[in-house]
């Protein structure tokens, strides 16, 4: 009983210190795209509950003005944001944008007296993260963390992202509370090698695009085989009850949100325009996966297929649509030269049947002049092919 008041006092003191530390933080946010905007909005929501705010900057001022309505302070320039922030999050579209912005940030970081923790959340190639960390390392008062996130814009909006951390452990612990305001779980890689987080993100994204490739192929097969896709969807929801499978299946199946056949075309068109992860960004990520596979000696044939299907959709002028539209390239695809057509498969099967007939004839008895034990079935030999089907 005597330990309870002491524990309570200690807890209150610890929480008080944490609150004091958070009051000293001046957070800046760069990049308010579909992901960045929702992430920043959730973080600002937490800060507002503590009577705190953050500085935001975006290439398009309209996005910054939108964040101002949620309590954030608009920074008109990057210089202003760096001067007023000691923690800076970046959420940018691609490697080129990250490199361009950090070229400016690193230069500005060398002109301020205070230390800054940079938290890069974008999906970039591992070598770029290493390069940025090394450039900031010449100014030891600053810290670089690579913390990519998993989730679509709708997931970011719901603050249910999966956050991945790499870099200085002390800085990560300091910022964990902020990470939790934007995510449902955090995976700590516990490494100072920031390139690892980039590789981890690419592996995770490979599973996503691999799932989409599998769904696109299977759903196209169902469609061409005249299998009711709503029934296929019910199977997927029952057998693979995971958000990625069900969500992407619904996006790929025309009219899955409506029982009216007349609305199928319009429904598909509406889905293609829904905000999400674009074909252009998908090509960037899959390109990184393929390059990582090349650099490490791995093989990603599924990523190669997905890349080709995404490229075909882009060439149709749909680069800005959700990358689930990759199924469109399969719906209109013709057999590739390397693929066997149904007639070739049929011809091959007949040839195999003829060979089987010859094989059986030549082993049926002594009339062929072969020295064969008539009581031995050559199909018992380990090298013989098993029958295609055996009844119990």
C-alpha positions as CSV (number, residue, x, y, z in Angstrom):
1,X,0.0,0.0,0.0
2,X,2.9,2.4,0.8
3,X,4.3,2.2,-2.7
4,X,1.2,3.4,-4.4
5,X,1.6,7.1,-3.7
6,X,5.3,7.1,-4.6
7,X,4.6,5.4,-7.9
8,X,1.8,7.9,-8.7
9,X,4.1,10.9,-7.8
10,X,6.9,9.5,-10.0
11,X,4.5,8.9,-12.9
12,X,3.1,12.5,-12.6
13,X,6.7,13.8,-12.6
14,X,7.6,11.8,-15.7
15,X,4.5,13.0,-17.6
16,X,5.2,16.5,-16.6
17,X,8.8,16.3,-18.0
18,X,7.5,14.8,-21.2
19,X,4.9,17.6,-21.6
20,X,7.7,20.1,-20.9
21,X,9.8,18.5,-23.6
22,X,7.0,18.6,-26.1
23,X,6.4,22.2,-25.4
24,X,9.9,22.9,-26.5
25,X,9.5,21.2,-29.9
26,X,8.8,23.3,-32.9
27,X,7.6,21.1,-35.7
28,X,7.8,21.8,-39.4
29,X,6.1,19.9,-42.2
30,X,7.0,19.9,-45.8
31,X,4.8,18.2,-48.5
32,X,1.0,18.2,-48.3
33,X,0.1,15.7,-51.0
34,X,-2.6,13.1,-50.6
35,X,-0.5,11.3,-47.9
36,X,1.3,14.3,-46.4
37,X,-1.8,16.3,-45.9
38,X,-3.7,13.7,-43.8
39,X,-0.6,12.9,-41.8
40,X,0.1,16.5,-41.1
41,X,-3.6,17.1,-40.2
42,X,-3.6,14.3,-37.7
43,X,-0.4,15.5,-36.1
44,X,-1.7,19.1,-35.9
45,X,-4.8,17.7,-34.3
46,X,-2.7,16.3,-31.5
47,X,-0.6,19.5,-31.2
48,X,-3.8,21.6,-31.0
49,X,-5.0,19.6,-28.1
50,X,-1.8,20.7,-26.3
51,X,-2.2,24.3,-27.5
52,X,0.8,23.8,-29.8
53,X,1.1,24.3,-33.6
54,X,3.4,23.5,-36.4
55,X,4.8,25.3,-39.4
56,X,3.8,23.9,-42.9
57,X,5.2,24.5,-46.4
58,X,4.0,23.2,-49.7
59,X,4.8,24.0,-53.3
60,X,1.1,24.7,-53.8
61,X,0.2,27.5,-51.2
62,X,-3.5,26.4,-51.3
63,X,-2.6,23.2,-49.4
64,X,-0.8,25.2,-46.8
65,X,-3.8,27.5,-46.4
66,X,-6.0,24.5,-45.9
67,X,-3.8,23.3,-43.1
68,X,-4.0,26.8,-41.6
69,X,-7.7,26.2,-41.1
70,X,-6.7,23.3,-38.8
71,X,-4.4,25.5,-36.7
72,X,-1.1,25.2,-38.5
73,X,1.1,28.2,-39.3
74,X,1.9,28.8,-42.9
75,X,5.5,29.3,-43.8
76,X,5.9,31.4,-46.9
77,X,9.4,30.1,-47.5
78,X,11.6,27.1,-46.6
79,X,13.9,29.6,-44.9
80,X,11.1,30.6,-42.6
81,X,10.2,27.0,-41.8
82,X,13.8,25.9,-41.0
83,X,14.3,29.0,-38.8
84,X,11.3,28.2,-36.8
85,X,11.5,24.4,-36.6
86,X,13.7,21.9,-34.7
87,X,11.9,18.9,-36.0
88,X,11.1,18.7,-39.7
89,X,8.9,16.0,-41.4
90,X,9.0,15.6,-45.2
91,X,6.5,13.8,-47.3
92,X,7.3,14.1,-51.0
93,X,6.3,12.4,-54.2
94,X,9.6,11.0,-55.5
95,X,13.3,10.8,-55.3
96,X,13.8,13.9,-57.4
97,X,11.6,16.0,-55.2
98,X,13.3,14.7,-52.0
99,X,16.8,15.4,-53.4
100,X,15.7,18.9,-54.5
101,X,14.1,19.9,-51.2
102,X,16.9,18.4,-49.1
103,X,19.5,20.2,-51.2
104,X,17.9,23.4,-49.9
105,X,17.3,22.1,-46.3
106,X,20.9,21.0,-45.8
107,X,22.2,24.3,-46.9
108,X,19.8,26.1,-44.6
109,X,20.6,23.8,-41.7
110,X,24.2,25.0,-41.9
111,X,23.0,28.5,-41.2
112,X,21.0,28.0,-38.1
113,X,22.2,27.8,-34.5
114,X,19.7,25.2,-33.3
115,X,19.7,21.5,-33.9
116,X,17.2,19.9,-36.2
117,X,15.8,16.3,-36.5
118,X,14.8,15.6,-40.1
119,X,12.2,12.9,-40.5
120,X,11.9,11.7,-44.2
121,X,8.8,9.6,-44.7
122,X,8.8,9.2,-48.5
123,X,9.4,6.0,-50.5
124,X,12.9,6.6,-52.0
125,X,15.7,4.4,-53.2
126,X,18.1,3.3,-50.4
127,X,21.1,5.0,-51.9
128,X,19.5,8.4,-51.7
129,X,18.7,8.0,-48.0
130,X,22.4,7.1,-47.3
131,X,23.5,10.1,-49.3
132,X,21.3,12.5,-47.4
133,X,22.4,11.1,-44.0
134,X,26.1,11.4,-45.0
135,X,25.6,15.0,-46.1
136,X,24.0,16.0,-42.8
137,X,26.6,14.0,-40.9
138,X,29.1,16.9,-41.4
139,X,26.9,18.9,-39.1
140,X,26.6,16.6,-36.1
141,X,24.1,18.8,-34.3
142,X,21.5,17.7,-36.9
143,X,19.9,14.2,-37.2
144,X,18.5,12.3,-40.2
145,X,15.8,9.7,-39.7
146,X,14.3,7.5,-42.5
147,X,10.8,6.6,-41.5
148,X,8.6,5.5,-44.4
149,X,4.9,4.6,-43.9
150,X,2.6,2.0,-45.3
151,X,-1.0,2.8,-46.2
152,X,-3.2,4.5,-48.7
153,X,-4.5,8.1,-48.3
154,X,-7.7,6.7,-46.7
155,X,-5.5,4.9,-44.2
156,X,-3.5,8.1,-43.6
157,X,-6.7,10.0,-43.0
158,X,-7.8,7.4,-40.4
159,X,-4.4,7.7,-38.7
160,X,-3.9,3.9,-39.2
161,X,-0.6,3.9,-41.0
162,X,2.2,1.5,-40.3
163,X,5.2,3.5,-39.4
164,X,8.8,2.2,-39.9
165,X,11.8,3.8,-38.1
166,X,15.5,3.8,-38.8
167,X,18.3,6.1,-37.6
168,X,19.4,7.5,-34.3
169,X,17.6,5.6,-31.5
170,X,17.5,8.5,-29.1
171,X,15.8,10.8,-31.7
172,X,13.3,8.0,-32.5
173,X,12.3,7.6,-28.9
174,X,11.8,11.3,-28.6
175,X,9.5,11.4,-31.6
176,X,7.6,8.2,-31.0
177,X,4.6,10.1,-29.4
178,X,4.2,12.1,-32.6
179,X,4.5,9.0,-34.8
180,X,1.6,7.4,-32.9
181,X,-0.7,10.3,-33.7
182,X,-0.5,9.2,-37.4
183,X,-0.3,5.4,-37.2
184,X,-1.8,2.3,-35.7
185,X,1.6,0.5,-35.3
186,X,5.3,1.2,-35.4
187,X,8.0,-1.2,-36.6
188,X,11.3,-0.2,-35.1
189,X,14.1,-1.6,-37.3
190,X,16.6,-0.7,-34.6
191,X,19.3,0.3,-37.0
192,X,21.2,3.4,-37.8
193,X,21.5,2.3,-41.4
194,X,18.7,4.4,-42.9
195,X,19.0,2.6,-46.2
196,X,17.5,-0.5,-44.5
197,X,14.2,1.3,-44.0
198,X,14.0,2.2,-47.7
199,X,14.7,-1.5,-48.6
200,X,12.1,-2.6,-46.1
201,X,9.5,-0.3,-47.6
202,X,10.2,-1.6,-51.1
203,X,9.8,-5.2,-49.9
204,X,6.5,-4.3,-48.3
205,X,5.3,-2.5,-51.4
206,X,6.3,-5.5,-53.5
207,X,3.8,-7.6,-51.5
208,X,1.1,-5.0,-52.3
209,X,1.8,-4.8,-56.0
210,X,2.2,-8.6,-56.1
211,X,-1.2,-8.9,-54.6
212,X,-2.6,-6.6,-57.2
213,X,-1.0,-8.5,-60.0
214,X,-2.4,-11.8,-58.7
215,X,-5.9,-10.3,-58.3
216,X,-5.8,-8.6,-61.7
217,X,-4.8,-11.9,-63.4
218,X,-7.4,-14.0,-61.5
219,X,-10.2,-11.6,-61.9
220,X,-9.5,-11.2,-65.6
221,X,-9.5,-15.0,-65.9
222,X,-12.9,-15.1,-64.1
223,X,-14.3,-12.5,-66.4
224,X,-13.1,-14.2,-69.6
225,X,-14.3,-17.6,-68.3
226,X,-17.7,-16.0,-67.6
227,X,-17.4,-16.7,-63.9
228,X,-19.6,-14.3,-61.9
229,X,-17.2,-11.8,-60.4
230,X,-19.5,-10.9,-57.5
231,X,-19.2,-14.6,-56.5
232,X,-15.4,-14.3,-56.8
233,X,-15.5,-11.3,-54.6
234,X,-17.5,-13.1,-52.0
235,X,-14.9,-15.9,-52.1
236,X,-12.1,-13.4,-51.6
237,X,-13.8,-11.8,-48.7
238,X,-14.4,-15.2,-47.0
239,X,-11.1,-16.8,-47.8
240,X,-8.7,-13.8,-47.9
241,X,-10.4,-11.4,-45.4
242,X,-7.6,-8.8,-45.5
243,X,-8.1,-5.1,-46.4
244,X,-5.7,-5.2,-49.3
245,X,-7.4,-8.2,-51.0
246,X,-10.9,-7.0,-50.5
247,X,-10.3,-3.3,-51.2
248,X,-8.3,-3.9,-54.4
249,X,-10.8,-6.6,-55.6
250,X,-13.7,-4.1,-55.3
251,X,-11.7,-1.5,-57.2
252,X,-11.0,-4.0,-60.0
253,X,-14.4,-5.5,-60.4
254,X,-16.8,-3.3,-62.4
255,X,-20.0,-2.5,-60.6
256,X,-19.0,-4.3,-57.4
257,X,-20.6,-1.5,-55.4
258,X,-23.9,-1.7,-57.3
259,X,-26.2,-4.4,-58.3
260,X,-27.5,-2.4,-61.3
261,X,-25.9,-3.6,-64.5
262,X,-26.6,-0.2,-66.1
263,X,-24.3,1.5,-63.6
264,X,-21.3,-0.8,-64.2
265,X,-19.6,1.3,-66.7
266,X,-20.1,4.5,-64.8
267,X,-19.1,2.8,-61.6
268,X,-15.8,1.6,-63.1
269,X,-15.1,5.1,-64.4
270,X,-15.8,6.6,-61.0
271,X,-13.4,4.1,-59.4
272,X,-10.7,4.9,-61.8
273,X,-10.9,8.6,-60.6
274,X,-10.9,7.8,-56.9
275,X,-8.0,9.3,-55.0
276,X,-5.4,6.8,-54.2
277,X,-1.9,5.7,-55.2
278,X,-1.4,6.7,-58.8
279,X,-0.1,4.6,-61.7
280,X,2.8,7.1,-62.0
281,X,3.8,6.6,-58.4
282,X,3.4,2.8,-58.8
283,X,5.8,2.8,-61.7
284,X,8.3,4.7,-59.5
285,X,8.0,2.2,-56.7
286,X,8.1,-0.9,-58.8
287,X,11.0,0.5,-60.7
288,X,12.9,0.9,-57.4
289,X,12.0,-2.7,-56.5
290,X,13.4,-4.0,-59.8
291,X,16.5,-1.9,-59.3
292,X,17.0,-3.2,-55.8
293,X,16.6,-6.8,-57.1
294,X,19.2,-6.1,-59.7
295,X,21.6,-4.6,-57.2
296,X,21.2,-7.5,-54.8
297,X,21.0,-10.4,-57.2
298,X,17.4,-11.1,-56.4
299,X,14.7,-12.1,-58.9
300,X,11.3,-10.4,-59.1
301,X,9.4,-11.7,-62.1
302,X,6.1,-10.6,-60.5
303,X,7.3,-7.1,-60.3
304,X,8.4,-7.3,-64.0
305,X,4.8,-8.3,-65.0
306,X,3.3,-5.6,-62.8
307,X,5.6,-2.9,-64.3
308,X,4.6,-3.8,-67.8
309,X,0.9,-3.7,-67.0
310,X,1.3,-0.4,-65.2
311,X,3.2,1.0,-68.2
312,X,0.5,-0.2,-70.6
313,X,-2.1,1.7,-68.5
314,X,0.1,4.8,-68.4
315,X,0.4,4.7,-72.2
316,X,-3.4,4.7,-72.3
317,X,-3.3,8.1,-70.7
318,X,-4.2,6.9,-67.2
319,X,-1.0,7.7,-65.3
320,X,-2.9,9.8,-62.8
321,X,-5.4,7.1,-61.9
322,X,-5.2,4.6,-59.1
323,X,-2.7,1.9,-59.8
324,X,-5.4,-0.8,-59.4
325,X,-6.4,0.2,-63.0
326,X,-3.5,-2.0,-64.1
327,X,-6.1,-4.7,-64.6
328,X,-7.2,-2.8,-67.7
329,X,-4.1,-3.9,-69.5
330,X,-4.9,-7.5,-68.8
331,X,-8.5,-7.1,-70.0
332,X,-7.4,-6.1,-73.4
333,X,-4.2,-8.1,-73.5
334,X,-3.4,-10.5,-76.3
335,X,-1.2,-13.6,-75.8
336,X,2.5,-12.8,-75.8
337,X,4.8,-14.7,-78.1
338,X,6.3,-16.6,-75.2
339,X,2.9,-17.8,-73.9
340,X,1.4,-21.0,-75.3
341,X,-2.0,-20.5,-76.8
342,X,-4.9,-22.9,-76.1
343,X,-4.4,-24.5,-79.5
344,X,-0.7,-25.0,-78.8
345,X,-1.6,-26.6,-75.5
346,X,-4.1,-28.8,-77.2
347,X,-1.5,-29.8,-79.9
348,X,1.0,-30.5,-77.2
349,X,-1.4,-32.7,-75.3
350,X,-2.2,-34.7,-78.4
351,X,1.5,-35.2,-79.0
352,X,2.0,-36.4,-75.5
353,X,-1.0,-38.8,-75.8
354,X,0.6,-40.2,-79.0
355,X,3.9,-40.6,-77.2
356,X,2.1,-42.4,-74.4
357,X,0.5,-44.7,-76.9
358,X,3.9,-45.6,-78.4
359,X,5.3,-46.1,-75.0
360,X,2.5,-48.4,-74.0
361,X,2.7,-50.4,-77.2
362,X,6.5,-50.8,-77.1
363,X,6.3,-52.2,-73.5
364,X,3.2,-54.4,-73.9
365,X,5.0,-57.7,-74.8
366,X,7.8,-59.6,-76.5
367,X,6.3,-59.0,-80.0
368,X,8.3,-55.8,-80.3
369,X,11.5,-57.7,-79.7
370,X,12.3,-55.9,-76.5
371,X,13.8,-57.7,-73.6
372,X,11.1,-56.8,-71.1
373,X,9.8,-58.6,-68.0
374,X,6.1,-58.9,-68.8
375,X,5.2,-58.8,-65.1
376,X,6.9,-55.4,-64.6
377,X,5.0,-52.2,-65.2
378,X,7.5,-49.6,-66.5
379,X,5.4,-46.9,-64.9
380,X,6.5,-48.1,-61.5
381,X,10.0,-46.8,-62.4
382,X,10.9,-43.6,-60.5
383,X,11.6,-41.8,-63.8
384,X,8.2,-42.6,-65.3
385,X,5.6,-39.8,-65.3
386,X,2.7,-40.3,-62.8
387,X,-0.8,-40.3,-64.2
388,X,-2.6,-36.9,-64.2
389,X,-5.3,-38.2,-61.8
390,X,-5.6,-41.1,-59.5
391,X,-8.9,-42.1,-57.9
392,X,-8.9,-43.2,-54.3
